[in-house]
C-alpha cells in the first residue's frame, strides 16, 4: 500500500483526535479504500472530507458508489460505516458472518486484531461501485 497524503486539514485533525489504538487501524483502512478505488474501473478519484465529523470517502466525480465513513465505534472499536438504507451490510453479512456488524450501517472491527484485508477490500469495492452496479437501496 502507498501512503495517501491527508491533504484536508479537517480530516487530518479528526484522525489526530482519535486514540492511537484506533487511529492506526483507521488509517490502514483509509489506505485500503484509496488502493481499492485506484484499482477498480469506473470509480475515479475519491473525495475525502468530513461528514458528521467523520472522515468520509465519496465518488463525487463518477457517482459510482455510496459514501464510506471511518470512525471509532463505541468501546474503542473501529467502525466502517455506510448508508443504512443500502443493502451492503446485509449482503456482506451473508458472505462474512464472522465479522461484527452494527445493524445495517457498520462493520465493527477490533483494533487489537489484524484487519481482515481481503474481506475489507471486497467490501470497499462493493461500496465504491454500489450505484454503478444498480444495487438496491
N, CA, C and O atoms as a GROMACS GRO file, in nm:
protein
  548
    1UNK      N    1   0.084  -0.119   0.000
    1UNK     CA    2   0.000   0.000   0.000
    1UNK      C    3   0.088   0.125   0.000
    1UNK      O    4   0.191   0.130   0.067
    2UNK      N    5   0.044   0.222  -0.075
    2UNK     CA    6   0.112   0.350  -0.072
    2UNK      C    7   0.044   0.437   0.033
    2UNK      O    8  -0.070   0.412   0.070
    3UNK      N    9   0.114   0.538   0.078
    3UNK     CA   10   0.057   0.628   0.178
    3UNK      C   11  -0.002   0.749   0.106
    3UNK      O   12   0.070   0.823   0.039
    4UNK      N   13  -0.131   0.767   0.120
    4UNK     CA   14  -0.201   0.879   0.059
    4UNK      C   15  -0.201   0.994   0.158
    4UNK      O   16  -0.243   0.980   0.273
    5UNK      N   17  -0.154   1.109   0.112
    5UNK     CA   18  -0.143   1.226   0.199
    5UNK      C   19  -0.279   1.270   0.252
    5UNK      O   20  -0.379   1.268   0.180
    6UNK      N   21  -0.280   1.310   0.378
    6UNK     CA   22  -0.400   1.369   0.439
    6UNK      C   23  -0.400   1.517   0.406
    6UNK      O   24  -0.349   1.598   0.483
    7UNK      N   25  -0.457   1.554   0.292
    7UNK     CA   26  -0.448   1.692   0.246
    7UNK      C   27  -0.555   1.783   0.305
    7UNK      O   28  -0.536   1.905   0.311
    8UNK      N   29  -0.667   1.728   0.348
    8UNK     CA   30  -0.773   1.809   0.408
    8UNK      C   31  -0.741   1.828   0.556
    8UNK      O   32  -0.738   1.731   0.632
    9UNK      N   33  -0.718   1.953   0.599
    9UNK     CA   34  -0.682   1.977   0.740
    9UNK      C   35  -0.786   1.925   0.839
    9UNK      O   36  -0.750   1.876   0.946
   10UNK      N   37  -0.913   1.936   0.806
   10UNK     CA   38  -1.018   1.890   0.898
   10UNK      C   39  -1.013   1.737   0.912
   10UNK      O   40  -1.034   1.685   1.022
   11UNK      N   41  -0.987   1.667   0.804
   11UNK     CA   42  -0.976   1.521   0.810
   11UNK      C   43  -0.853   1.483   0.890
   11UNK      O   44  -0.858   1.391   0.973
   12UNK      N   45  -0.742   1.552   0.867
   12UNK     CA   46  -0.619   1.526   0.943
   12UNK      C   47  -0.644   1.545   1.091
   12UNK      O   48  -0.603   1.462   1.173
   13UNK      N   49  -0.711   1.654   1.127
   13UNK     CA   50  -0.740   1.682   1.269
   13UNK      C   51  -0.830   1.574   1.329
   13UNK      O   52  -0.813   1.535   1.444
   14UNK      N   53  -0.926   1.525   1.251
   14UNK     CA   54  -1.014   1.419   1.301
   14UNK      C   55  -0.932   1.294   1.334
   14UNK      O   56  -0.948   1.237   1.442
   15UNK      N   57  -0.846   1.252   1.242
   15UNK     CA   58  -0.764   1.134   1.269
   15UNK      C   59  -0.672   1.158   1.389
   15UNK      O   60  -0.654   1.069   1.472
   16UNK      N   61  -0.613   1.276   1.398
   16UNK     CA   62  -0.523   1.307   1.509
   16UNK      C   63  -0.595   1.308   1.643
   16UNK      O   64  -0.533   1.286   1.747
   17UNK      N   65  -0.725   1.334   1.642
   17UNK     CA   66  -0.801   1.340   1.767
   17UNK      C   67  -0.835   1.201   1.821
   17UNK      O   68  -0.872   1.186   1.938
   18UNK      N   69  -0.822   1.100   1.738
   18UNK     CA   70  -0.856   0.964   1.781
   18UNK      C   71  -0.745   0.904   1.865
   18UNK      O   72  -0.627   0.936   1.846
   19UNK      N   73  -0.782   0.818   1.957
   19UNK     CA   74  -0.686   0.745   2.038
   19UNK      C   75  -0.598   0.663   1.944
   19UNK      O   76  -0.643   0.609   1.843
   20UNK      N   77  -0.470   0.656   1.980
   20UNK     CA   78  -0.373   0.586   1.894
   20UNK      C   79  -0.414   0.443   1.864
   20UNK      O   80  -0.385   0.392   1.756
   21UNK      N   81  -0.480   0.377   1.958
   21UNK     CA   82  -0.519   0.237   1.939
   21UNK      C   83  -0.617   0.218   1.824
   21UNK      O   84  -0.613   0.116   1.755
   22UNK      N   85  -0.704   0.317   1.801
   22UNK     CA   86  -0.796   0.307   1.688
   22UNK      C   87  -0.747   0.385   1.566
   22UNK      O   88  -0.785   0.354   1.454
   23UNK      N   89  -0.664   0.486   1.589
   23UNK     CA   90  -0.614   0.567   1.478
   23UNK      C   91  -0.538   0.482   1.377
   23UNK      O   92  -0.560   0.495   1.256
   24UNK      N   93  -0.449   0.396   1.424
   24UNK     CA   94  -0.366   0.316   1.333
   24UNK      C   95  -0.450   0.227   1.241
   24UNK      O   96  -0.430   0.231   1.120
   25UNK      N   97  -0.544   0.148   1.294
   25UNK     CA   98  -0.625   0.067   1.202
   25UNK      C   99  -0.716   0.152   1.112
   25UNK      O  100  -0.742   0.114   0.998
   26UNK      N  101  -0.764   0.265   1.162
   26UNK     CA  102  -0.846   0.352   1.077
   26UNK      C  103  -0.764   0.405   0.960
   26UNK      O  104  -0.814   0.413   0.848
   27UNK      N  105  -0.640   0.442   0.986
   27UNK     CA  106  -0.553   0.489   0.878
   27UNK      C  107  -0.520   0.377   0.780
   27UNK      O  108  -0.507   0.401   0.660
   28UNK      N  109  -0.506   0.255   0.830
   28UNK     CA  110  -0.484   0.140   0.740
   28UNK      C  111  -0.607   0.118   0.651
   28UNK      O  112  -0.593   0.091   0.532
   29UNK      N  113  -0.725   0.130   0.708
   29UNK     CA  114  -0.847   0.116   0.630
   29UNK      C  115  -0.859   0.227   0.527
   29UNK      O  116  -0.903   0.204   0.414
   30UNK      N  117  -0.821   0.348   0.565
   30UNK     CA  118  -0.821   0.461   0.472
   30UNK      C  119  -0.734   0.431   0.351
   30UNK      O  120  -0.776   0.452   0.237
   31UNK      N  121  -0.613   0.381   0.376
   31UNK     CA  122  -0.524   0.347   0.265
   31UNK      C  123  -0.584   0.239   0.177
   31UNK      O  124  -0.573   0.244   0.055
   32UNK      N  125  -0.649   0.143   0.239
   32UNK     CA  126  -0.711   0.036   0.163
   32UNK      C  127  -0.822   0.090   0.074
   32UNK      O  128  -0.838   0.045  -0.040
   33UNK      N  129  -0.900   0.186   0.123
   33UNK     CA  130  -1.004   0.249   0.042
   33UNK      C  131  -0.942   0.312  -0.082
   33UNK      O  132  -0.991   0.292  -0.193
   34UNK      N  133  -0.836   0.390  -0.063
   34UNK     CA  134  -0.771   0.455  -0.177
   34UNK      C  135  -0.711   0.352  -0.273
   34UNK      O  136  -0.720   0.369  -0.395
   35UNK      N  137  -0.652   0.246  -0.221
   35UNK     CA  138  -0.596   0.141  -0.306
   35UNK      C  139  -0.704   0.074  -0.389
   35UNK      O  140  -0.688   0.053  -0.509
   36UNK      N  141  -0.815   0.041  -0.325
   36UNK     CA  142  -0.925  -0.024  -0.397
   36UNK      C  143  -0.983   0.070  -0.502
   36UNK      O  144  -1.012   0.027  -0.614
   37UNK      N  145  -1.000   0.196  -0.468
   37UNK     CA  146  -1.053   0.293  -0.564
   37UNK      C  147  -0.964   0.302  -0.687
   37UNK      O  148  -1.012   0.305  -0.800
   38UNK      N  149  -0.833   0.307  -0.664
   38UNK     CA  150  -0.738   0.318  -0.776
   38UNK      C  151  -0.739   0.194  -0.863
   38UNK      O  152  -0.714   0.203  -0.984
   39UNK      N  153  -0.766   0.079  -0.805
   39UNK     CA  154  -0.761  -0.048  -0.878
   39UNK      C  155  -0.895  -0.088  -0.940
   39UNK      O  156  -0.902  -0.188  -1.012
   40UNK      N  157  -1.001  -0.012  -0.913
   40UNK     CA  158  -1.134  -0.051  -0.958
   40UNK      C  159  -1.180   0.040  -1.072
   40UNK      O  160  -1.194   0.161  -1.054
   41UNK      N  161  -1.204  -0.020  -1.187
   41UNK     CA  162  -1.250   0.056  -1.304
   41UNK      C  163  -1.379   0.131  -1.273
   41UNK      O  164  -1.470   0.078  -1.210
   42UNK      N  165  -1.384   0.255  -1.320
   42UNK     CA  166  -1.505   0.334  -1.310
   42UNK      C  167  -1.526   0.410  -1.181
   42UNK      O  168  -1.621   0.487  -1.169
   43UNK      N  169  -1.437   0.390  -1.083
   43UNK     CA  170  -1.455   0.460  -0.954
   43UNK      C  171  -1.401   0.603  -0.963
   43UNK      O  172  -1.466   0.696  -0.916
   44UNK      N  173  -1.285   0.621  -1.021
   44UNK     CA  174  -1.226   0.753  -1.033
   44UNK      C  175  -1.167   0.803  -0.903
   44UNK      O  176  -1.154   0.729  -0.806
   45UNK      N  177  -1.132   0.930  -0.904
   45UNK     CA  178  -1.072   0.994  -0.786
   45UNK      C  179  -1.175   1.003  -0.674
   45UNK      O  180  -1.293   1.029  -0.698
   46UNK      N  181  -1.128   0.982  -0.553
   46UNK     CA  182  -1.216   0.994  -0.436
   46UNK      C  183  -1.210   1.135  -0.380
   46UNK      O  184  -1.109   1.204  -0.390
   47UNK      N  185  -1.321   1.176  -0.320
   47UNK     CA  186  -1.325   1.298  -0.241
   47UNK      C  187  -1.316   1.256  -0.096
   47UNK      O  188  -1.395   1.173  -0.050
   48UNK      N  189  -1.220   1.312  -0.023
   48UNK     CA  190  -1.205   1.285   0.120
   48UNK      C  191  -1.247   1.410   0.194
   48UNK      O  192  -1.192   1.518   0.172
   49UNK      N  193  -1.343   1.395   0.283
   49UNK     CA  194  -1.397   1.509   0.356
   49UNK      C  195  -1.452   1.461   0.489
   49UNK      O  196  -1.446   1.342   0.519
   50UNK      N  197  -1.504   1.553   0.569
   50UNK     CA  198  -1.572   1.515   0.693
   50UNK      C  199  -1.722   1.520   0.672
   50UNK      O  200  -1.775   1.618   0.619
   51UNK      N  201  -1.791   1.415   0.712
   51UNK     CA  202  -1.937   1.411   0.717
   51UNK      C  203  -1.972   1.362   0.856
   51UNK      O  204  -1.923   1.258   0.900
   52UNK      N  205  -2.057   1.435   0.924
   52UNK     CA  206  -2.094   1.403   1.062
   52UNK      C  207  -1.970   1.392   1.150
   52UNK      O  208  -1.966   1.312   1.244
   53UNK      N  209  -1.868   1.472   1.119
   53UNK     CA  210  -1.745   1.473   1.196
   53UNK      C  211  -1.654   1.354   1.173
   53UNK      O  212  -1.556   1.336   1.245
   54UNK      N  213  -1.685   1.272   1.074
   54UNK     CA  214  -1.608   1.151   1.047
   54UNK      C  215  -1.542   1.158   0.910
   54UNK      O  216  -1.603   1.207   0.815
   55UNK      N  217  -1.417   1.110   0.898
   55UNK     CA  218  -1.355   1.102   0.766
   55UNK      C  219  -1.444   1.020   0.672
   55UNK      O  220  -1.486   0.909   0.705
   56UNK      N  221  -1.471   1.077   0.555
   56UNK     CA  222  -1.566   1.017   0.462
   56UNK      C  223  -1.507   1.015   0.322
   56UNK      O  224  -1.430   1.103   0.284
   57UNK      N  225  -1.546   0.914   0.245
   57UNK     CA  226  -1.489   0.890   0.113
   57UNK      C  227  -1.603   0.876   0.014
   57UNK      O  228  -1.687   0.787   0.024
   58UNK      N  229  -1.604   0.969  -0.084
   58UNK     CA  230  -1.714   0.977  -0.179
   58UNK      C  231  -1.661   0.964  -0.321
   58UNK      O  232  -1.548   1.002  -0.351
   59UNK      N  233  -1.745   0.910  -0.408
   59UNK     CA  234  -1.713   0.901  -0.550
   59UNK      C  235  -1.785   1.015  -0.623
   59UNK      O  236  -1.865   0.991  -0.713
   60UNK      N  237  -1.756   1.138  -0.583
   60UNK     CA  238  -1.826   1.254  -0.638
   60UNK      C  239  -1.809   1.266  -0.789
   60UNK      O  240  -1.905   1.298  -0.859
   61UNK      N  241  -1.690   1.241  -0.839
   61UNK     CA  242  -1.663   1.260  -0.982
   61UNK      C  243  -1.742   1.164  -1.069
   61UNK      O  244  -1.792   1.203  -1.174
   62UNK      N  245  -1.754   1.039  -1.027
   62UNK     CA  246  -1.820   0.937  -1.109
   62UNK      C  247  -1.957   0.897  -1.057
   62UNK      O  248  -2.036   0.838  -1.131
   63UNK      N  249  -1.986   0.927  -0.931
   63UNK     CA  250  -2.112   0.885  -0.868
   63UNK      C  251  -2.130   0.733  -0.874
   63UNK      O  252  -2.242   0.684  -0.882
   64UNK      N  253  -2.019   0.659  -0.871
   64UNK     CA  254  -2.025   0.513  -0.886
   64UNK      C  255  -2.064   0.440  -0.758
   64UNK      O  256  -2.111   0.326  -0.764
   65UNK      N  257  -2.045   0.505  -0.643
   65UNK     CA  258  -2.065   0.431  -0.519
   65UNK      C  259  -2.138   0.510  -0.412
   65UNK      O  260  -2.185   0.621  -0.434
   66UNK      N  261  -2.145   0.448  -0.297
   66UNK     CA  262  -2.204   0.512  -0.180
   66UNK      C  263  -2.091   0.555  -0.086
   66UNK      O  264  -1.981   0.499  -0.090
   67UNK      N  265  -2.118   0.654  -0.005
   67UNK     CA  266  -2.016   0.707   0.086
   67UNK      C  267  -1.973   0.603   0.189
   67UNK      O  268  -2.054   0.525   0.240
   68UNK      N  269  -1.843   0.603   0.218
   68UNK     CA  270  -1.785   0.521   0.324
   68UNK      C  271  -1.733   0.617   0.430
   68UNK      O  272  -1.667   0.716   0.397
   69UNK      N  273  -1.763   0.589   0.556
   69UNK     CA  274  -1.710   0.670   0.666
   69UNK      C  275  -1.629   0.582   0.759
   69UNK      O  276  -1.660   0.464   0.777
   70UNK      N  277  -1.526   0.639   0.817
   70UNK     CA  278  -1.440   0.569   0.913
   70UNK      C  279  -1.440   0.646   1.044
   70UNK      O  280  -1.424   0.768   1.044
   71UNK      N  281  -1.457   0.575   1.155
   71UNK     CA  282  -1.455   0.643   1.285
   71UNK      C  283  -1.447   0.540   1.397
   71UNK      O  284  -1.482   0.424   1.378
   72UNK      N  285  -1.402   0.586   1.513
   72UNK     CA  286  -1.410   0.497   1.629
   72UNK      C  287  -1.555   0.459   1.654
   72UNK      O  288  -1.647   0.537   1.626
   73UNK      N  289  -1.574   0.340   1.705
   73UNK     CA  290  -1.708   0.291   1.738
   73UNK      C  291  -1.706   0.256   1.885
   73UNK      O  292  -1.604   0.209   1.936
   74UNK      N  293  -1.816   0.276   1.953
   74UNK     CA  294  -1.825   0.254   2.098
   74UNK      C  295  -1.722   0.155   2.152
   74UNK      O  296  -1.679   0.064   2.081
   75UNK      N  297  -1.684   0.175   2.275
   75UNK     CA  298  -1.588   0.087   2.345
   75UNK      C  299  -1.456   0.069   2.271
   75UNK      O  300  -1.400  -0.041   2.271
   76UNK      N  301  -1.407   0.174   2.209
   76UNK     CA  302  -1.275   0.174   2.145
   76UNK      C  303  -1.261   0.071   2.034
   76UNK      O  304  -1.156   0.010   2.017
   77UNK      N  305  -1.368   0.054   1.958
   77UNK     CA  306  -1.365  -0.033   1.840
   77UNK      C  307  -1.346   0.055   1.717
   77UNK      O  308  -1.343   0.178   1.726
   78UNK      N  309  -1.332  -0.008   1.602
   78UNK     CA  310  -1.313   0.062   1.475
   78UNK      C  311  -1.439   0.041   1.391
   78UNK      O  312  -1.483  -0.072   1.372
   79UNK      N  313  -1.496   0.150   1.342
   79UNK     CA  314  -1.618   0.141   1.263
   79UNK      C  315  -1.597   0.179   1.118
   79UNK      O  316  -1.531   0.278   1.087
   80UNK      N  317  -1.654   0.098   1.028
   80UNK     CA  318  -1.659   0.127   0.885
   80UNK      C  319  -1.808   0.141   0.854
   80UNK      O  320  -1.883   0.044   0.858
   81UNK      N  321  -1.850   0.264   0.823
   81UNK     CA  322  -1.991   0.296   0.810
   81UNK      C  323  -2.031   0.320   0.665
   81UNK      O  324  -1.954   0.375   0.586
   82UNK      N  325  -2.153   0.277   0.630
   82UNK     CA  326  -2.215   0.310   0.502
   82UNK      C  327  -2.359   0.352   0.531
   82UNK      O  328  -2.409   0.334   0.642
   83UNK      N  329  -2.424   0.406   0.430
   83UNK     CA  330  -2.563   0.448   0.446
   83UNK      C  331  -2.647   0.328   0.488
   83UNK      O  332  -2.638   0.221   0.427
   84UNK      N  333  -2.728   0.346   0.591
   84UNK     CA  334  -2.804   0.233   0.648
   84UNK      C  335  -2.914   0.181   0.557
   84UNK      O  336  -2.965   0.072   0.579
   85UNK      N  337  -2.951   0.257   0.454
   85UNK     CA  338  -3.056   0.210   0.365
   85UNK      C  339  -3.001   0.137   0.242
   85UNK      O  340  -3.078   0.096   0.155
   86UNK      N  341  -2.870   0.120   0.235
   86UNK     CA  342  -2.815   0.036   0.129
   86UNK      C  343  -2.826  -0.110   0.174
   86UNK      O  344  -2.851  -0.138   0.291
   87UNK      N  345  -2.806  -0.200   0.081
   87UNK     CA  346  -2.808  -0.343   0.114
   87UNK      C  347  -2.668  -0.396   0.144
   87UNK      O  348  -2.650  -0.516   0.164
   88UNK      N  349  -2.569  -0.308   0.147
   88UNK     CA  350  -2.430  -0.352   0.160
   88UNK      C  351  -2.404  -0.438   0.283
   88UNK      O  352  -2.348  -0.547   0.271
   89UNK      N  353  -2.444  -0.391   0.398
   89UNK     CA  354  -2.414  -0.465   0.522
   89UNK      C  355  -2.490  -0.597   0.525
   89UNK      O  356  -2.432  -0.701   0.556
   90UNK      N  357  -2.618  -0.595   0.493
   90UNK     CA  358  -2.695  -0.720   0.498
   90UNK      C  359  -2.643  -0.820   0.396
   90UNK      O  360  -2.636  -0.940   0.426
   91UNK      N  361  -2.606  -0.776   0.277
   91UNK     CA  362  -2.550  -0.866   0.176
   91UNK      C  363  -2.415  -0.920   0.222
   91UNK      O  364  -2.387  -1.039   0.206
   92UNK      N  365  -2.332  -0.834   0.277
   92UNK     CA  366  -2.197  -0.873   0.318
   92UNK      C  367  -2.202  -0.969   0.436
   92UNK      O  368  -2.120  -1.061   0.446
   93UNK      N  369  -2.297  -0.946   0.525
   93UNK     CA  370  -2.311  -1.033   0.643
   93UNK      C  371  -2.333  -1.178   0.600
   93UNK      O  372  -2.287  -1.270   0.668
   94UNK      N  373  -2.403  -1.199   0.490
   94UNK     CA  374  -2.426  -1.334   0.441
   94UNK      C  375  -2.298  -1.404   0.398
   94UNK      O  376  -2.284  -1.525   0.414
   95UNK      N  377  -2.204  -1.327   0.343
   95UNK     CA  378  -2.077  -1.384   0.297
   95UNK      C  379  -1.971  -1.389   0.406
   95UNK      O  380  -1.883  -1.475   0.404
   96UNK      N  381  -1.980  -1.297   0.501
   96UNK     CA  382  -1.880  -1.287   0.609
   96UNK      C  383  -1.950  -1.282   0.745
   96UNK      O  384  -1.946  -1.179   0.812
   97UNK      N  385  -2.014  -1.392   0.785
   97UNK     CA  386  -2.091  -1.391   0.911
   97UNK      C  387  -2.004  -1.378   1.036
   97UNK      O  388  -2.055  -1.346   1.142
   98UNK      N  389  -1.875  -1.404   1.024
   98UNK     CA  390  -1.787  -1.397   1.142
   98UNK      C  391  -1.743  -1.256   1.177
   98UNK      O  392  -1.688  -1.234   1.285
   99UNK      N  393  -1.766  -1.160   1.088
   99UNK     CA  394  -1.735  -1.020   1.122
   99UNK      C  395  -1.842  -0.967   1.216
   99UNK      O  396  -1.951  -1.023   1.224
  100UNK      N  397  -1.811  -0.859   1.286
  100UNK     CA  398  -1.909  -0.794   1.374
  100UNK      C  399  -1.974  -0.679   1.300
  100UNK      O  400  -1.908  -0.606   1.226
  101UNK      N  401  -2.103  -0.663   1.320
  101UNK     CA  402  -2.181  -0.561   1.250
  101UNK      C  403  -2.264  -0.481   1.349
  101UNK      O  404  -2.295  -0.528   1.458
  102UNK      N  405  -2.298  -0.359   1.309
  102UNK     CA  406  -2.392  -0.278   1.384
  102UNK      C  407  -2.510  -0.250   1.292
  102UNK      O  408  -2.505  -0.162   1.206
  103UNK      N  409  -2.615  -0.327   1.310
  103UNK     CA  410  -2.734  -0.311   1.227
  103UNK      C  411  -2.702  -0.319   1.079
  103UNK      O  412  -2.631  -0.408   1.034
  104UNK      N  413  -2.756  -0.222   1.004
  104UNK     CA  414  -2.732  -0.216   0.860
  104UNK      C  415  -2.638  -0.101   0.824
  104UNK      O  416  -2.630  -0.060   0.708
  105UNK      N  417  -2.566  -0.050   0.925
  105UNK     CA  418  -2.485   0.068   0.897
  105UNK      C  419  -2.335   0.051   0.913
  105UNK      O  420  -2.261   0.137   0.865
  106UNK      N  421  -2.286  -0.055   0.977
  106UNK     CA  422  -2.142  -0.059   1.003
  106UNK      C  423  -2.087  -0.200   1.018
  106UNK      O  424  -2.155  -0.293   1.062
  107UNK      N  425  -1.961  -0.211   0.979
  107UNK     CA  426  -1.877  -0.325   1.016
  107UNK      C  427  -1.793  -0.276   1.132
  107UNK      O  428  -1.734  -0.168   1.125
  108UNK      N  429  -1.787  -0.354   1.239
  108UNK     CA  430  -1.714  -0.313   1.359
  108UNK      C  431  -1.596  -0.408   1.378
  108UNK      O  432  -1.612  -0.529   1.386
  109UNK      N  433  -1.477  -0.349   1.384
  109UNK     CA  434  -1.353  -0.427   1.395
  109UNK      C  435  -1.283  -0.396   1.527
  109UNK      O  436  -1.295  -0.287   1.582
  110UNK      N  437  -1.212  -0.494   1.577
  110UNK     CA  438  -1.132  -0.476   1.698
  110UNK      C  439  -0.996  -0.421   1.659
  110UNK      O  440  -0.931  -0.475   1.570
  111UNK      N  441  -0.951  -0.314   1.725
  111UNK     CA  442  -0.819  -0.260   1.693
  111UNK      C  443  -0.704  -0.351   1.736
  111UNK      O  444  -0.591  -0.332   1.692
  112UNK      N  445  -0.733  -0.450   1.820
  112UNK     CA  446  -0.627  -0.540   1.867
  112UNK      C  447  -0.610  -0.662   1.776
  112UNK      O  448  -0.521  -0.744   1.799
  113UNK      N  449  -0.693  -0.673   1.674
  113UNK     CA  450  -0.684  -0.786   1.580
  113UNK      C  451  -0.644  -0.734   1.442
  113UNK      O  452  -0.668  -0.619   1.408
  114UNK      N  453  -0.583  -0.822   1.365
  114UNK     CA  454  -0.545  -0.784   1.228
  114UNK      C  455  -0.670  -0.751   1.147
  114UNK      O  456  -0.774  -0.816   1.161
  115UNK      N  457  -0.659  -0.651   1.063
  115UNK     CA  458  -0.769  -0.615   0.975
  115UNK      C  459  -0.789  -0.729   0.874
  115UNK      O  460  -0.692  -0.775   0.814
  116UNK      N  461  -0.912  -0.774   0.855
  116UNK     CA  462  -0.938  -0.877   0.754
  116UNK      C  463  -0.930  -0.814   0.614
  116UNK      O  464  -1.032  -0.782   0.553
  117UNK      N  465  -0.809  -0.799   0.567
  117UNK     CA  466  -0.782  -0.720   0.447
  117UNK      C  467  -0.860  -0.768   0.325
  117UNK      O  468  -0.918  -0.686   0.253
  118UNK      N  469  -0.863  -0.896   0.300
  118UNK     CA  470  -0.935  -0.946   0.182
  118UNK      C  471  -1.084  -0.913   0.190
  118UNK      O  472  -1.143  -0.868   0.092
  119UNK      N  473  -1.143  -0.934   0.305
  119UNK     CA  474  -1.285  -0.904   0.323
  119UNK      C  475  -1.310  -0.754   0.308
  119UNK      O  476  -1.406  -0.714   0.241
  120UNK      N  477  -1.226  -0.672   0.368
  120UNK     CA  478  -1.248  -0.528   0.362
  120UNK      C  479  -1.222  -0.475   0.220
  120UNK      O  480  -1.289  -0.382   0.176
  121UNK      N  481  -1.126  -0.532   0.151
  121UNK     CA  482  -1.102  -0.493   0.012
  121UNK      C  483  -1.229  -0.517  -0.071
  121UNK      O  484  -1.270  -0.430  -0.149
  122UNK      N  485  -1.290  -0.633  -0.054
  122UNK     CA  486  -1.413  -0.664  -0.127
  122UNK      C  487  -1.525  -0.570  -0.085
  122UNK      O  488  -1.599  -0.519  -0.170
  123UNK      N  489  -1.538  -0.545   0.045
  123UNK     CA  490  -1.643  -0.455   0.093
  123UNK      C  491  -1.627  -0.316   0.032
  123UNK      O  492  -1.724  -0.256  -0.012
  124UNK      N  493  -1.505  -0.264   0.031
  124UNK     CA  494  -1.482  -0.131  -0.024
  124UNK      C  495  -1.512  -0.128  -0.174
  124UNK      O  496  -1.568  -0.031  -0.225
  125UNK      N  497  -1.475  -0.234  -0.245
  125UNK     CA  498  -1.507  -0.240  -0.388
  125UNK      C  499  -1.659  -0.238  -0.409
  125UNK      O  500  -1.708  -0.168  -0.497
  126UNK      N  501  -1.732  -0.314  -0.329
  126UNK     CA  502  -1.878  -0.316  -0.341
  126UNK      C  503  -1.938  -0.179  -0.308
  126UNK      O  504  -2.030  -0.134  -0.377
  127UNK      N  505  -1.887  -0.112  -0.206
  127UNK     CA  506  -1.938   0.020  -0.168
  127UNK      C  507  -1.905   0.124  -0.275
  127UNK      O  508  -1.989   0.208  -0.308
  128UNK      N  509  -1.783   0.120  -0.328
  128UNK     CA  510  -1.739   0.220  -0.426
  128UNK      C  511  -1.804   0.201  -0.563
  128UNK      O  512  -1.795   0.289  -0.648
  129UNK      N  513  -1.869   0.087  -0.585
  129UNK     CA  514  -1.938   0.061  -0.712
  129UNK      C  515  -2.087   0.038  -0.691
  129UNK      O  516  -2.156  -0.007  -0.783
  130UNK      N  517  -2.137   0.067  -0.576
  130UNK     CA  518  -2.275   0.036  -0.537
  130UNK      C  519  -2.378   0.094  -0.635
  130UNK      O  520  -2.466   0.022  -0.682
  131UNK      N  521  -2.366   0.220  -0.666
  131UNK     CA  522  -2.464   0.285  -0.756
  131UNK      C  523  -2.444   0.240  -0.900
  131UNK      O  524  -2.541   0.221  -0.974
  132UNK      N  525  -2.321   0.222  -0.940
  132UNK     CA  526  -2.291   0.180  -1.077
  132UNK      C  527  -2.348   0.041  -1.104
  132UNK      O  528  -2.394   0.012  -1.215
  133UNK      N  529  -2.346  -0.044  -1.004
  133UNK     CA  530  -2.398  -0.180  -1.018
  133UNK      C  531  -2.549  -0.184  -1.012
  133UNK      O  532  -2.611  -0.288  -1.035
  134UNK      N  533  -2.610  -0.069  -0.980
  134UNK     CA  534  -2.756  -0.066  -0.969
  134UNK      C  535  -2.806  -0.143  -0.849
  134UNK      O  536  -2.917  -0.196  -0.850
  135UNK      N  537  -2.723  -0.149  -0.746
  135UNK     CA  538  -2.760  -0.222  -0.625
  135UNK      C  539  -2.884  -0.159  -0.564
  135UNK      O  540  -2.908  -0.039  -0.576
  136UNK      N  541  -2.961  -0.243  -0.499
  136UNK     CA  542  -3.086  -0.193  -0.440
  136UNK      C  543  -3.058  -0.108  -0.317
  136UNK      O  544  -2.961  -0.130  -0.245
  137UNK      N  545  -3.144  -0.015  -0.296
  137UNK     CA  546  -3.135   0.072  -0.180
  137UNK      C  547  -3.236   0.038  -0.079
  137UNK      O  548  -3.243   0.101   0.026
   0.00000   0.00000   0.00000
